[in-house]
Amino acid sequence: VTSARAVAMQKQLEREVAELEEERVRLKRRVRQMSELAAEKVSIFHNLQPEQMLQMEEIAASMRRGKLELPMTNESHQLKREKEDLEKRLKEKDRELSEHVDRKVDE
């Protein structure tokens, strides 16, 4: 190996070491940030049950997507079924009323 080639290889290795050091510092900063976020989550979710924490995560994820979508609970599923049932009954009553009006008009 010539001395010029050895110098070039050494410079290349020094550049790689510098890049790796920058990446190490970046990753170390990211780990600190993640640690701070985890600590913040603990304080925010203090006294919440695991299921409640998951619901909060789902809400946050939907907000990040730009649309607030609340997770369905057993109660909200029940209310949705009741709403759908009431809508069906209303549609049926509308149909009955329309038929009644049509009969009266024909008389």
HELIX and SHEET records of a PDB file:
HELIX    1   1 SER A    3  ILE A   44  1                                  42    
HELIX    2   2 PRO A   50  ARG A   64  1                                  15    
HELIX    3   3 ASN A   74  ASP A  106  1                                  33    
END                                                                             
